Amino acid sequence: MNPAARVVHPIEQESFRRLRARLDTSHLPPLTREVVERVIHSAADLEYATDLVMAEGDLVAAHAALHAGAPVVVDVEMVAAGITRRETVCRLKDARSGPGLTRSARAVRLAYEQVGPGALWVIGCAPTALEELLTLDASPALVIGLPVGFVGAAESKAALRESGLPAVSNVSEKGGSAVAAAALNALLYHPVSSEETS
């Protein structure tokens, strides 16, 4: 489906108008602005404007990979449910925990075996899924690492930033399935430029 053909509901239009009235995002590069605004919109939380960490160059490359058909892997079905215009891979139902490995971590291994390198990974629930991804040589197009929680979430996101992988993360313990899906949707909904298609 062509992202340019997306019909935006009047409630969503008004929501973004109000968001922009309360927060000036006009100074941000285009894709960074899309991600920041969509994450804030999904959580009604303006603090994400200073909490999110990303690089425009990483987003540009990930946007191109996504629209060229790169696989999208999610850690839980709740993230998948929020990604409205793209099939995703979630192996949590197939995974079993084992010694030293949580079910979420095992699901990451199974997903990597299925998709290989170059995927976009969207992790919004389990810090252990993000930690496991960082142990693999996954060569991701992008890691959206926004797991939520008081145990391991902030630490796993710090490890993601330290890894040097192309990523969207945040500094605090907050996050979750809705914001992780929103960050991916921002890239899905942003139009493909003529340079990317030529």
Contact map, one row per residue, 1 for C-alpha under 8 A:
111010000000000000000000000000000000000000000000000000000000000000000000000000000000100000000000000000000000000000000000000000000000000000000000000000000000000000000000000000000000000000000000000000
111111000000000000000000000000000000000000000000000000000000000000000000000000000000000000000000000000000000000000000000000000000000000000000000000000000000000000000000000000000000000000000000000000
111111000000000000000000000000000000000000000000000000000000000000000000000000000000000000000000000000000000000000000000000000000000000000000000000000000000000000000000000000000000000000011111000000
011111000000000000000000000000000000000000000000000000000000000000000000000000000000000000000000000000000000000000000000000000000000000000000000000000000000000000000000000000000000000000001110000000
111111100000000000000000000000000000000000000000000000000000000000000000000000000000000000000000000000000000000000000000000000000000000000000000000000000000000000000000000000000000000000000000000000
011111110000000000000000000000000000000000000000000000000000000000000000000000000000000000000000000000000000000000000000000000000000000000000000000000000000000000000000000000000000000000001000000000
000011111000000000000000000000000000000000000000000000000000000000000000000000000000000000000000000000000000000000000000000000000000000000000000000000000000000000000000000000000000000000000000000000
000001111101100000000000000000000000000000000000000000000000000000000000000000000000000000000000000000000000000000000000000000000000000000000000000000000000000000000000000000000000000000000000000000
000000111111100000000000000000000000000000000000000000000000000000000000000000000000000000000000000000000000000000000000000000000000000000000000000000000000000000000000000000000000000000000000000000
000000011111110000000000000000000000000000000000000000000000000000000000000000000000000000000000000000000000000000000000000000000000000000000000000000000000000000000000000000000000000000000000000000
000000001111111000000000000000000000000000000000000000000000000000000000000000000000000000000000000000000000000000000000000000000000000000000000000000000000000000000000000000000000000000000000000000
000000011111111100000000000000000000000000000000000000000000000000000000000000000000000000000000000000000000000000000000000000000000000000000000000000000000000000000000000000000000000000000000000000
000000011111111110000000000000000000000000000000000000000000000000000000000000000000000000000000000000000000000000000000000000000000000000000000000000000000000000000000000000000000000000000000000000
000000000111111111000000000000000000000000000000000000000000000000000000000000000000000000000000000000000000000000000000000000000000000000000000000000000000000000000000000000000000000000000000000000
000000000011111111100000000000000000000010000000000000000000000000000000000000000000000000000000000000000000000000000000000000000000000000000000000000000000000000000000000000000000000000000000000000
000000000001111111110000000000000000100010000000000000000000000000000000000000000000000000000000000000000000000000000000000000000000000000000000000000000000000000000000000000000000000000000000000000
000000000000111111111000000000000000000000000000000000000000000000000000000000000000000000000000000000000000000000000000000000000000000000000000000000000000000000000000000000000000000000000000000000
000000000000011111111100000000000000000000000000000000000000000000000000000000000000000000000000000000000000000000000000000000000000000000000000000000000000000000000000000000000000000000000000000000
000000000000001111111110000000000000100010000000000000000000000000000000000000000000000000000000000000000000000000000000000000000000000000000000000000000000000000000000000000000000000000000000000000
000000000000000111111111100000000000000000000000000000000000000000000000000000000000000000000000000000000000000000000000000000000000000000000000000000000000000000000000000000000000000000000000000000
000000000000000011111111000000000000000000000000000000000000000000000000000000000000000000000000000000000000000000000000000000000000000000000000000000000000000000000000000000000000000000000000000000
000000000000000001111111000000000000000000000000000000000000000000000000000000000000000000000000000000000000000000000000000000000000000000000000000000000000000000000000000000000000000000000000000000
000000000000000000111111100000000000000000000100000000000000000000000000000000000000000000000000000000000000000000000000000000000000000000000000000000000000000000000000000000000000000000000000000000
000000000000000000011111111000000000000000000000000000000000000000000000000000000000000000000000000000000000000000000000000000000000000000000000000000000000000000000000000000000000000000000000000000
000000000000000000010011111100001000100000000000000000000000000000000000000000000000000000000000000000000000000000000000000000000000000000000000000000000000000000000000000000000000000000000000000000
000000000000000000000001111100001000000000000000000000000000000000000000000000000000000000000000000000000000000000000000000000000000000000000000000000000000000000000000000000000000000000000000000000
000000000000000000000001111110000000000000000000000000000000000000000000000000000000000000000000000000000000000000000000000000000000000000000000000000000000000000000000000000000000000000000000000000
000000000000000000000000111111011000000000000000000000000000000000000000000000000000000000000000000000000000000000000000000000000000000000000000000000000000000000000000000000000000000000000000000000
000000000000000000000000001111111000000000000000000000010000000000000000000000000000000000000000000000000000000000000000000000000000000000000000000000000000000000000000000000000000000000000000000000
000000000000000000000000000111111100000000000000000000010000000000000000000000000000000000000000000000000000000000000000000000000000000000000000000000000000000000000000000000000000000000000000000000
000000000000000000000000000011111110000000000000000000010011000000000000000000000000000000000000000000000000000000000000000000000000000000000000000000000000000000000000000000000000000001100100000000
000000000000000000000000000111111111000000000000000001110010000000000000000000000000000000000000000000000000000000000000000000000000000000000000000000000000000000000000000000000000000000000000000000
000000000000000000000000110111111111100000000000000000000000000000000000000000000000000000000000000000000000000000000000000000000000000000000000000000000000000000000000000000000000000000000000000000
000000000000000000000000000001111111110000000000000000000000000000000000000000000000000000000000000000000000000000000000000000000000000000000000000000000000000000000000000000000000000001100100000000
000000000000000000000000000000111111111000000000000000000000000000000000000000000000000000000000000000000000000000000000000000000000000000000000000000000000000000000000000000000000011101100000000000
000000000000000000000000000000011111111100000001100100000000000000000000000000000000000000000000000000000000000000000000000000000000000000000000000000000000000000000000000000000000001000000000000000
000000000000000100100000100000001111111110000000000000000000000000000000000000000000000000000000000000000000000000000000000000000000000000000000000000000000000000000000000000000000000000000000000000
000000000000000000000000000000000111111111000000000000000000000000000000000000000000000000000000000000000000000000000000000000000000000000000000000000000000000000000000000000000010011011000000000000
000000000000000000000000000000000011111111100001000000000000000000000000000000000000000000000000000000000000000000000000000000000000000000000000000000000000000000000000000000000011011000000000000000
000000000000000000000000000000000001111111111111100000000000000000000000000000000000000000000000000000000000000000000000000000000000000000000000000000000000000000000000000000000010000000000000000000
000000000000001100100000000000000000111111111000000000000000000000000000000000000000000000000000000000000000000000000000000000000000000000000000000000000000000000000000000000000000000000000000000000
000000000000000000000000000000000000011111110000000000000000000000000000000000000000000000000000000000000000000000000000000000000000000000000000000000000000000000000000000000000110010000000000000000
000000000000000000000000000000000000001111111000000000000000000000000000000000000000000000000000000000000000000000000000000000000000000000000000000000000000000000000000000000000110000000000000000000
000000000000000000000000000000000000000111111100000000000000000000000000000000000000000000000000000000000000000000000000000000000000000000000000000000000000000000000000000000000000000000000000000000
000000000000000000000000000000000000000110111111000000000000000000000000000000000000000000000000000000000000000000000000000000000000000000000000000000000000000000000000000000000000000000000000000000
000000000000000000000010000000000000000100011111100000000000000000000000000000000000000000000000000000000000000000000000000000000000000000000000000000000000000000000000000000000000000000000000000000
000000000000000000000000000000000000000100001111111000000000000000000000000000000000000000000000000000000000000000000000000000000000000000000000000000000000000000000000000000000000000000000000000000
000000000000000000000000000000000001001100001111111100000000000000000000000000000000000000000000000000000000000000000000000000000000000000000000000000000000000000000000010000000000000000000000000000
000000000000000000000000000000000001000100000111111100000000000000000000000000000000000000000000000000000000000000000000000000000000000000000000000000000000000000000000000000000000000000000000000000
000000000000000000000000000000000000000000000011111100000000000000000000000000000000000000000000000000000000000000000000000000000000000000000000000000000000000000000000000000000000000000000000000000
000000000000000000000000000000000000000000000011111110000000000000000000000000000000000000000000000000000000000000000000000000000000000000000000000000000000000000000000011100000000000000000000000000
000000000000000000000000000000000001000000000001111111000000000000000000000000000000000000000000000000000000000000000000000000000000000000000000000000000000000000000001111000000000000000000000000000
000000000000000000000000000000000000000000000000001111100000000000000000000000000000000000000000000000000000000000000000000000000000000000000000000000000000000000000011111000000000000000000000000000
000000000000000000000000000000010000000000000000000111110110000000000000000000000000000000000000000000000000000000000000000000000000000000000000000000000000000000000011100000000000000000000000000000
000000000000000000000000000000010000000000000000000011111110000000000000000000000000000000000000000000000000000000000000000000000000000000000000000000000000000000000111000000000000000000000000000000
000000000000000000000000000011110000000000000000000001111111000000000000000000000000000000000000000000000000000000000000000000000000000000000000000000000000000000000000000000000000000000000000000000
000000000000000000000000000000000000000000000000000000111111100000000000000000000000000000000000000000000000000000000000000000000000000000000000000000000000000000000000000000000000000000000000000000
000000000000000000000000000000000000000000000000000001111111110000000000000000000000000000000000000000000000000000000000000000000000000000000100000000000000000000000110000000000000000000000000000000
000000000000000000000000000000110000000000000000000001111111111000000000000000000000000000000000000000000000000000000000000000000000000000000100000000000000000000000100000000000000000000100000000000
000000000000000000000000000000100000000000000000000000011111111100000000000000000000000000000000000000000000000000000000000000000000000000000000000000000000000000000000000000000000000000000000000000
000000000000000000000000000000000000000000000000000000001111111110000000000000000000000000000000000000000000000000000000000000000000000000001000000000000000000000000000000000000000000000000000000000
000000000000000000000000000000000000000000000000000000000111111111000000000000000000000000000000000000000000000000000001000000000000000000001100000000000000000000000000000000000000000000100000000000
000000000000000000000000000000000000000000000000000000000011111111100000000000000000000000000000000000000000000000000000000000000000000000000000000000000000000000000000000000000000000000110000000000
000000000000000000000000000000000000000000000000000000000001111111110000000000000000000000000000000000000000000000000000000000000000000000000000000000000000000000000000000000000000000000000001000100
000000000000000000000000000000000000000000000000000000000000111111111100000000000000000000000000000000000000000000000000000000000000000000001000000000000000000000000000000000000000000000000000000000
000000000000000000000000000000000000000000000000000000000000011111111111000000000000000000000000000000000000000000000001000000000000000000000000000000000000000000000000000000000000000000110000000000
000000000000000000000000000000000000000000000000000000000000001111111100000000000000000000000000000000000000000000000000000000000000000000000000000000000000000000000000000000000000000000010001000000
000000000000000000000000000000000000000000000000000000000000000111111100000000000000000000000000000000000000000000000000000000000000000000000000000000000000000000000000000000000000000000000000000000
000000000000000000000000000000000000000000000000000000000000000011111110000000000000000000000000000000000000000000000000000000000000000000000000000000000000000000000000000000000000000000000000000000
000000000000000000000000000000000000000000000000000000000000000011111111000000000000000000000000000000000000000000000111000000000000000000000000000000000000000000000000000000000000000000000000000000
000000000000000000000000000000000000000000000000000000000000000001001111100000000000000110000000000000000000000000100111000000000000000000000000000000000000000000000000000000000000000000000000000000
000000000000000000000000000000000000000000000000000000000000000001000111110000000000011110000000000000000000000000000011110000000000000000000000000000000000000000000000000000000000000000000000000000
000000000000000000000000000000000000000000000000000000000000000000000011111000000000000111000000000000000000001000000011110000000000000000000000000000000000000000000000000000000000000000000000000000
000000000000000000000000000000000000000000000000000000000000000000000001111110110000000111000000000000000000000000000000111100000000000000000000000000000000000000000000000000000000000000000000000000
000000000000000000000000000000000000000000000000000000000000000000000000111110100000000001110000000000010011000000000000011111001000000000000000000000000000000000000000000000000000000000000000000000
000000000000000000000000000000000000000000000000000000000000000000000000011111110000000001010000000000000000000000000000001110000000000000000000000000000000000000000000000000001000000000000000000000
000000000000000000000000000000000000000000000000000000000000000000000000011111111000000001000000000000000000000000000000000000000000000000000000000000000000000000000000000000000000000000000000000000
000000000000000000000000000000000000000000000000000000000000000000000000000111111100000000000000000000000000000000000000000000000000000000000000000000000000000000000000000000001100000000000000000000
000000000000000000000000000000000000000000000000000000000000000000000000011111111110000000000000000000000000000000000000011100000000000000000000000000000000000000000000000000001101100000000000000000
000000000000000000000000000000000000000000000000000000000000000000000000010111111111000101000000000000000000000000000000000000000000000000000000000000000000000000000000000000000000100000000000000000
000000000000000000000000000000000000000000000000000000000000000000000000000011111111000000000000000000000000000000000000000000000000000000000000000000000000000000000000000000000000000000000000000000
000000000000000000000000000000000000000000000000000000000000000000000000000001111111000000000000000000000000000000000000000000000000000000000000000000000000000000000000000000001100110000000000000000
000000000000000000000000000000000000000000000000000000000000000000000000000000111111110000000000000000000000000000000000000000000000000000000000000000000000000000000000000000000000110110000000000000
000000000000000000000000000000000000000000000000000000000000000000000000000000011111110000000000000000000000000000000000000000000000000000000000000000000000000000000000000000000000000010000000000000
100000000000000000000000000000000000000000000000000000000000000000000000000000000011111000000000000000000000000000000000000000000000000000000000000000000000000000000000000000000000000010010000000000
000000000000000000000000000000000000000000000000000000000000000000000001000000000011111100000000000000000000000000000000000000000000000000000000000000000000000000000000000000000000000000000000000000
000000000000000000000000000000000000000000000000000000000000000000000001000000000000111110000000000000000000000000000000000000000000000000000000000000000000000000000000000000000000000000000000000000
000000000000000000000000000000000000000000000000000000000000000000000011110000010000011111000000000000000000000000000000000000000000000000000000000000000000000000000000000000000000000000000000000000
000000000000000000000000000000000000000000000000000000000000000000000011110000000000001111100000000000000000001000000000000000000000000000000000000000000000000000000000000000000000000000000000000000
000000000000000000000000000000000000000000000000000000000000000000000000111110010000000111111000000000000010001000000000000000000000000000000000000000000000000000000000000000000000000000000000000000
000000000000000000000000000000000000000000000000000000000000000000000000001000000000000011111110000000000011011000000000000000000000000000000000000000000000000000000000000000000000000000000000000000
000000000000000000000000000000000000000000000000000000000000000000000000001100000000000001111110000000110110000000000000000000000000000000000000000000000000000000000000000000000000000000000000000000
000000000000000000000000000000000000000000000000000000000000000000000000000000000000000001111110000000000010000000000000000000000000000000000000000000000000000000000000000000000000000000000000000000
000000000000000000000000000000000000000000000000000000000000000000000000000000000000000000111111000000000010000000000000000000000000000000000000000000000000000000000000000000000000000000000000000000
000000000000000000000000000000000000000000000000000000000000000000000000000000000000000000111111100000110110010000000000000000000000000000000000000000000000000000000000000000000000000000000000000000
000000000000000000000000000000000000000000000000000000000000000000000000000000000000000000000111110001100110000000000000000000000000000000000000000000000000000000000000000000000000000000000000000000
000000000000000000000000000000000000000000000000000000000000000000000000000000000000000000000011111011111100000000000000000000000000000000000000000000000000000000000000000000000000000000000000000000
000000000000000000000000000000000000000000000000000000000000000000000000000000000000000000000001111111100000000000000000000000000000000000000000000000000000000000000000000000000000000000000000000000
000000000000000000000000000000000000000000000000000000000000000000000000000000000000000000000000111110000000000000000000000000000000000000000000000000000000000000000000000000000000000000000000000000
000000000000000000000000000000000000000000000000000000000000000000000000000000000000000000000000011111000000000000000000000000000000000000000000000000000000000000000000000000000000000000000000000000
000000000000000000000000000000000000000000000000000000000000000000000000000000000000000000000000111111101100000000000000000000000000000000000000000000000000000000000000000000000000000000000000000000
000000000000000000000000000000000000000000000000000000000000000000000000000000000000000000000001110111111100000000000000000000010000000000000000000000000000000000000000000000000000000000000000000000
000000000000000000000000000000000000000000000000000000000000000000000000000000000000000000010011110011111110000000000000000000000000000000000000000000000000000000000000000000000000000000000000000000
000000000000000000000000000000000000000000000000000000000000000000000000001000000000000000010010100001111111000000000000000001011000000000000000000000000000000000000000000000000000000000000000000000
000000000000000000000000000000000000000000000000000000000000000000000000000000000000000000000000100011111111100000000000000000011111100000000000000000000000000000000000000000000000000000000000000000
000000000000000000000000000000000000000000000000000000000000000000000000000000000000000000010011100011111111110000000000000000001000000000000000000000000000000000000000000000000000000000000000000000
000000000000000000000000000000000000000000000000000000000000000000000000001000000000000001111111000000111111111000000000000000001000000000000000000000000000000000000000000000000000000000000000000000
000000000000000000000000000000000000000000000000000000000000000000000000001000000000000000100000000000011111111100000000000000001001100000000000000000000000000000000000000000000000000000000000000000
000000000000000000000000000000000000000000000000000000000000000000000000000000000000000000000000000000001111111110000000000000000001100000000000000000000000000000000000000000000000000000000000000000
000000000000000000000000000000000000000000000000000000000000000000000000000000000000000000100010000000000111111111000000000000000000000000000000000000000000000000000000000000000000000000000000000000
000000000000000000000000000000000000000000000000000000000000000000000000100000000000000011100000000000000011111111100000000000000000000000000000000000000000000000000000000000000000000000000000000000
000000000000000000000000000000000000000000000000000000000000000000000000000000000000000000000000000000000001111111111000000000000000000001000000000000000000000000000000000000000000000000000000000000
000000000000000000000000000000000000000000000000000000000000000000000000000000000000000000000000000000000000111111110000000000000000000000000000000000000000000000000000000000000000000000000000000000
000000000000000000000000000000000000000000000000000000000000000000000000000000000000000000000000000000000000011111110000000000000000000000000000000000000000000000000000000000000000000000000000000000
000000000000000000000000000000000000000000000000000000000000000000000010000000000000000000000000000000000000001111111010000000000000000000000000000000000000000000000000000000000000000000000000000000
000000000000000000000000000000000000000000000000000000000000000000000000000000000000000000000000000000000000000111111110000000000000000001000000000000000000000000000000000000000000000000000000000000
000000000000000000000000000000000000000000000000000000000000000000000000000000000000000000000000000000000000000100111110000000000000000011110000000000000000000000000000000000000000000000000000000000
000000000000000000000000000000000000000000000000000000000000000000000110000000000000000000000000000000000000000000011111000000000000000001111000000000000000000000000000000000000000000000000000000000
000000000000000000000000000000000000000000000000000000000000000000000111100000000000000000000000000000000000000000111111100000000000000000111100000000000000000000000000000000000000000000000000000000
000000000000000000000000000000000000000000000000000000000000010001000111100000000000000000000000000000000000000000000111110000000000000000011111000000000000000000000000000000000000000000000000000000
000000000000000000000000000000000000000000000000000000000000000000000001110000000000000000000000000000000000000000000011111000000000000000010111100000000000000000000000000000000000000000000000000000
000000000000000000000000000000000000000000000000000000000000000000000001111000100000000000000000000000000000000000000001111100000000000000000011110000000000000000000000000000000001100100000000000000
000000000000000000000000000000000000000000000000000000000000000000000000011100100000000000000000000000000000000000000000111111001100000000000011111000000000000000000000000000001001000000000000000000
000000000000000000000000000000000000000000000000000000000000000000000000011100100000000000000000000000000000000000000000011111000000000000000001111100000000000000000000000000111111100000000000000000
000000000000000000000000000000000000000000000000000000000000000000000000001100000000000000000000000000000000000000000000001111100000000000000000011100000000000000000000000000111000000000000000000000
000000000000000000000000000000000000000000000000000000000000000000000000001000000000000000000000000000010000000000000000001111111100000000000000001100001000000000000000000000000000000000000000000000
000000000000000000000000000000000000000000000000000000000000000000000000000000000000000000000000000000000000000000000000000011111110000000000000001100011001100000000000000000000000000000000000000000
000000000000000000000000000000000000000000000000000000000000000000000000000000000000000000000000000001011000000000000000000001111111000000000000000000010001000000000000000000000000000000000000000000
000000000000000000000000000000000000000000000000000000000000000000000000001000000000000000000000000000011111000000000000001001111111100000000000000000000000000000000000000000000000000000000000000000
000000000000000000000000000000000000000000000000000000000000000000000000000000000000000000000000000000001000000000000000001001111111110000000000101000000001100100000000000000000000000000000000000000
000000000000000000000000000000000000000000000000000000000000000000000000000000000000000000000000000000001000000000000000000000111111111000000000000000000001001000000000000000000000000000000000000000
000000000000000000000000000000000000000000000000000000000000000000000000000000000000000000000000000000001001100000000000000000011111111100000000000000000000000000000000000000000000000000000000000000
000000000000000000000000000000000000000000000000000000000000000000000000000000000000000000000000000000001001100000000000000000001111111101000000000000000000000000000000000000000000000000000000000000
000000000000000000000000000000000000000000000000000000000000000000000000000000000000000000000000000000000000000000000000000000000111111110000000000000000000000100100000000000000000000000000000000000
000000000000000000000000000000000000000000000000000000000000000000000000000000000000000000000000000000000000000000000000000000000011111110000000000000000000000000000000000000000000000000000000000000
000000000000000000000000000000000000000000000000000000000000000000000000000000000000000000000000000000000000000000000000000000000001111111000000000000000000000000000000000000000000000000000000000000
000000000000000000000000000000000000000000000000000000000000000000000000000000000000000000000000000000000000000000001000000000000000011111100000000000000000000000000000000000000000000000000000000000
000000000000000000000000000000000000000000000000000000000000000000000000000000000000000000000000000000000000000100011100000000000000100111110000000000000000000000000000000000000000000000000000000000
000000000000000000000000000000000000000000000000000000000000000000000000000000000000000000000000000000000000000000001110000000000000000011111000000000000000000000001000000000000000000000000000000000
000000000000000000000000000000000000000000000000000000000000000000000000000000000000000000000000000000000000000000001111100000000000000001111110000000000000000000001100000000000000000000000000000000
000000000000000000000000000000000000000000000000000000000000110010000000000000000000000000000000000000000000000000000111000000000000000000111110000000000000000000000100000000000000000000000000000000
000000000000000000000000000000000000000000000000000000000110010000000000000000000000000000000000000000000000000000000011100000000000000000011111000000000000000000001111000000000000000000000000000000
000000000000000000000000000000000000000000000000000000000000000000000000000000000000000000000000000000000000000000000001111000000000000000011111100000000000000000001111000000000000000000000000000000
000000000000000000000000000000000000000000000000000000000000000000000000000000000000000000000000000000000000000000000001111100000000000000000111110000000000000000000011100000000001001100000000000000
000000000000000000000000000000000000000000000000000000000000000000000000000000000000000000000000000000000000000000000000111100000100000000000011111000000000100100000011110000000001000000000000000000
000000000000000000000000000000000000000000000000000000000000000000000000000000000000000000000000000000000000000000000000011110000000000000000001111100001000100000000001110001111011000000000000000000
000000000000000000000000000000000000000000000000000000000000000000000000000000000000000000000000000000000000000000000000001111100100000000000000111110001000100000000000000011111001000000000000000000
000000000000000000000000000000000000000000000000000000000000000000000000000000000000000000000000000000000000000000000000000111100000000000000000011111001100000000000000000011110000000000000000000000
000000000000000000000000000000000000000000000000000000000000000000000000000000000000000000000000000000000000000000000000000000000000000000000000001111111100000000000000000011100000000000000000000000
000000000000000000000000000000000000000000000000000000000000000000000000000000000000000000000000000000000000000000000000000000000000000000000000000111111100000000000000000010000000000000000000000000
000000000000000000000000000000000000000000000000000000000000000000000000000000000000000000000000000000000000000000000000000000000000000000000000000011111100000000000000000000000000000000000000000000
000000000000000000000000000000000000000000000000000000000000000000000000000000000000000000000000000000000000000000000000000000110000000000000000000011111111000000000000000000000000000000000000000000
000000000000000000000000000000000000000000000000000000000000000000000000000000000000000000000000000000000000000000000000000001100000000000000000011111111111100000000000000011000000000000000000000000
000000000000000000000000000000000000000000000000000000000000000000000000000000000000000000000000000000000000000000000000000000000000000000000000000111111111110000000000011110000000000000000000000000
000000000000000000000000000000000000000000000000000000000000000000000000000000000000000000000000000000000000000000000000000000000000000000000000000000011111111000000000000000000000000000000000000000
000000000000000000000000000000000000000000000000000000000000000000000000000000000000000000000000000000000000000000000000000000110110000000000000000000011111111100000000000000000000000000000000000000
000000000000000000000000000000000000000000000000000000000000000000000000000000000000000000000000000000000000000000000000000000100100000000000000111000001111111110000000111000000000000000000000000000
000000000000000000000000000000000000000000000000000000000000000000000000000000000000000000000000000000000000000000000000000000000000000000000000000000000111111111000000001000000000000000000000000000
000000000000000000000000000000000000000000000000000000000000000000000000000000000000000000000000000000000000000000000000000000000010000000000000000000000011111111100000000000000000000000000000000000
000000000000000000000000000000000000000000000000000000000000000000000000000000000000000000000000000000000000000000000000000000000100010000000000100000000001111111111010100000000000000000000000000000
000000000000000000000000000000000000000000000000000000000000000000000000000000000000000000000000000000000000000000000000000000000000000000000000000000000000111111111010100000000000000000000000000000
000000000000000000000000000000000000000000000000000000000000000000000000000000000000000000000000000000000000000000000000000000000000000000000000000000000000011111110000000000000000000000000000000000
000000000000000000000000000000000000000000000000000000000000000000000000000000000000000000000000000000000000000000000000000000000000010000000000000000000000001111111000000000000000000000000000000000
000000000000000000000000000000000000000000000000000000000000000000000000000000000000000000000000000000000000000000000000000000000000000000000000000000000000000111111100000000000000000000000000000000
000000000000000000000000000000000000000000000000000000000000000000000000000000000000000000000000000000000000000000000000000000000000000000110110000000000000000110111110000000000000000000000000000000
000000000000000000000000000000000000000000000000000000100110000000000000000000000000000000000000000000000000000000000000000000000000000000011110000000000000000000011111000000000000000000000000000000
000000000000000000000000000000000000000000000000000011100100000000000000000000000000000000000000000000000000000000000000000000000000000000000111100000000000000110001111100000000000000000000000000000
000000000000000000000000000000000000000000000000000111100000000000000000000000000000000000000000000000000000000000000000000000000000000000000111110000000000000000000111110000000000001000000000000000
000000000000000000000000000000000000000000000000000111000000000000000000000000000000000000000000000000000000000000000000000000000000000000000001110000000000100110000011111000000000000000000000000000
000000000000000000000000000000000000000000000001001110000000000000000000000000000000000000000000000000000000000000000000000000000000000000000000110000000100100000000001111101100000000000000000000000
000000000000000000000000000000000000000000000000001110000000000000000000000000000000000000000000000000000000000000000000000000000000000000000000000000000100110000000000111110000000000000000000000000
000000000000000000000000000000000000000000000000001000000000000000000000000000000000000000000000000000000000000000000000000000000000000000000000000000000100000000000000011111000000000000000000000000
000000000000000000000000000000000000000000000000000000000000000000000000000000000000000000000000000000000000000000000000000000000000000000000000001111001100000000000000001111100000000000000000000000
000000000000000000000000000000000000000000000000000000000000000000000000000000000000000000000000000000000000000000000000000000000000000000000000011110001000000000000000010111110000000000000000000000
000000000000000000000000000000000000000000000000000000000000000000000000000000000000000000000000000000000000000000000000000110000000000000000000011110000000000000000000010011111111000000000000000000
000000000000000000000000000000000000000000000000000000000000000000000000000000000000000000000000000000000000000000000000000110000000000000000000011100000000000000000000000001111111000000000000000000
000000000000000000000000000000000000000000000000000000000000000000000000000101100100000000000000000000000000000000000000001110000000000000000000011000000000000000000000000000111111100000000000000000
000000000000000000000000000000000000000001100000000000000000000000000000000001100100000000000000000000000000000000000000000100000000000000000000000000000000000000000000000000111111110000000000000000
000000000000000000000000000000000000011101100000000000000000000000000000000000000000000000000000000000000000000000000000000100000000000000000000010000000000000000000000000000111111111000000000000000
000000000000000000000000000000000000001000000000000000000000000000000000000000100000000000000000000000000000000000000000011100000000000000000001111000000000000000000000000000111111111100000000000000
000000000000000000000000000000000000000000000000000000000000000000000000000000110110000000000000000000000000000000000000010100000000000000000000000000000000000000000000000000001111111110000000000000
000000000000000000000000000000000010011001000000000000000000000000000000000000000110000000000000000000000000000000000000000000000000000000000000000000000000000000000000000000000111111111000000000000
000000000000000000000000000000000011011000000000000000000000000000000000000000000000000000000000000000000000000000000000000000000000000000000001000000000000000000000001000000000011111111100000000000
000000000000000000000000000000000010000000000000000000000000000000000000000000000010000000000000000000000000000000000000010000000000000000000001000000000000000000000000000000000001111111110000000000
000000000000000000000000000000000000010000000000000000000000000000000000000000000011100000000000000000000000000000000000000000000000000000000000000000000000000000000000000000000000111111111000000000
000000000000000000000000000000100110010000000000000000000000000000000000000000000000000000000000000000000000000000000000000000000000000000000000000000000000000000000000000000000000011111111100000000
000000000000000000000000000000100110000000000000000000000010011001000000000000000000000000000000000000000000000000000000000000000000000000000000000000000000000000000000000000000000001111111100000000
001000000000000000000000000000000000000000000000000000000000001001100000000000000000100000000000000000000000000000000000000000000000000000000000000000000000000000000000000000000000000111111110000000
001101000000000000000000000000000000000000000000000000000000000000000000000000000000000000000000000000000000000000000000000000000000000000000000000000000000000000000000000000000000000011111110000000
001100000000000000000000000000100100000000000000000000000000000000000000000000000000000000000000000000000000000000000000000000000000000000000000000000000000000000000000000000000000000001111111000000
001100000000000000000000000000000000000000000000000000000000000000000000000000000000000000000000000000000000000000000000000000000000000000000000000000000000000000000000000000000000000000011111100000
001000000000000000000000000000000000000000000000000000000000000100100000000000000000000000000000000000000000000000000000000000000000000000000000000000000000000000000000000000000000000000000111110110
000000000000000000000000000000000000000000000000000000000000000000000000000000000000000000000000000000000000000000000000000000000000000000000000000000000000000000000000000000000000000000000011111110
000000000000000000000000000000000000000000000000000000000000000000000000000000000000000000000000000000000000000000000000000000000000000000000000000000000000000000000000000000000000000000000001111111
000000000000000000000000000000000000000000000000000000000000000000000000000000000000000000000000000000000000000000000000000000000000000000000000000000000000000000000000000000000000000000000000111111
000000000000000000000000000000000000000000000000000000000000000100000000000000000000000000000000000000000000000000000000000000000000000000000000000000000000000000000000000000000000000000000001111111
000000000000000000000000000000000000000000000000000000000000000000000000000000000000000000000000000000000000000000000000000000000000000000000000000000000000000000000000000000000000000000000001111111
000000000000000000000000000000000000000000000000000000000000000000000000000000000000000000000000000000000000000000000000000000000000000000000000000000000000000000000000000000000000000000000000011111
